[in-house]
Amino acid sequence: VQLQASGGGLVQAGGSLRLSCAASRGIFGSNLMGWYRQAPGKQRELVARVTTGGSTKYSDSVKGRFTISRDNAKNTVYLQMNSLKPEDTAVYYCNLDTVRMTYWGQGTQVTVSS
């Protein structure tokens, strides 16, 4: 399975971006799709994830500002990011966790200017 992420870019603080990540094929069975991010000099961290059934989990730092969703028919996960802050600047990675394997996308840069 290949994951293709898109939607990153440069935005001013307070602005919005929407990330998308499409899997190259459907995955049989339950799985998790999510977004992680890694800022320079920091470890990769979970931003948000969503189950096949639509249950979500967010990091405390993005609760109330980011919304994750998925379209199972399109094998796609989205991350709507509102009220962006400079500390949200990072490379964002799409992730797919299945029973057998974990897959990562190539990463997309999000830069928030103050």
N, C-alpha and C positions, 0 to 999 in steps of 0.2 A: 504494500500500500504506500502510495506517495501522497504527501500532504502539501498543498500549494496555498501559501498564505499571501494575502494582499491587503492593502488599505492603509499601510503606515504612511508617515510623512511628518512634516513640520507644522506645528500649530501653536498659536499663542495660548498662554495660560487662560483658562476659562472656556476654551474652545472644545470642540468635539471631533472625534474620529471614529470610524467604524472599520474594524478588521474582519476579514473573512478568511476562512480556511476550508478548502474543498479536498476531500479524500478522493483518490483516483478510482475507488470502487466501494461498494457497500460492504459492510462488515456484518457477518451473521452473528446474532446473539447480542447480549448486553455489552455495553462498552461505555467508557468515559471519553468525552472530548473536552479539551480545555485549552487554556492559554497560560503560559508561564512567561516570565520576563527576567532579563538579566541586564543590570546596569553595570557600567565599567567598575571593575574592582569589587564587585559584589557577587554573591552566589545567585544562581537561578532560583526564582521563587514562584510559587503558584499564585496566579492572579484570580482565576475562576475556572470552574469546570461544571459540566452538565452531563447527567446520565442519559441513557437512551430514552428513559421515561420522562425526562425533563426536570429532574431534581437538580438543584444548583447549590454550589458552594462558592463563597467569595473570601478573599483575604480581607482582613479588617481594614486595610488601607484603601480599598476601592469600594467597599460597601456603600450603597446609596448613590454612587457615581457611575459605576460600570454595570452593564447588563449583558449576560451571556445567554445565547439562545442557539438552537440547532434546528435544521431542517433535515430530518432523517431521509426523506425522499431524494434530497439532493446531496446527501452525505456531506453536509456543510455545517460548520459552526461559525457563529458570529460573536463579536465582542463590540458592543456599543459603549464608547467611552465618552462621558460628558464631564464637564467641570474639570478639565485636565489641569494638572499641576506640574511644575517643573520636575518634581520628584517622580513623576510617572515616566520620565525619559528613560528609555531602555530599548533593547532588542526584544521583541515579543515573539515567542515561539508557540506554534500550534502543536498540540499533543493529542494523540489517540492511544488510549489504553484498552487493550482487549484482554481476554483471558490468557492468550498465548504470548502476545508481544506488545511492546510499546513502540510507537512511531513518533517521529518528530518532523516538523516542517523546517524550512530553511531559515526562518526568522525574518521579521520585518522591523525596520527601525521606526520608533516613535520618538520624536523630539518635541518637547514642550518648552517654549521660550517664555521668559518672565517679562 
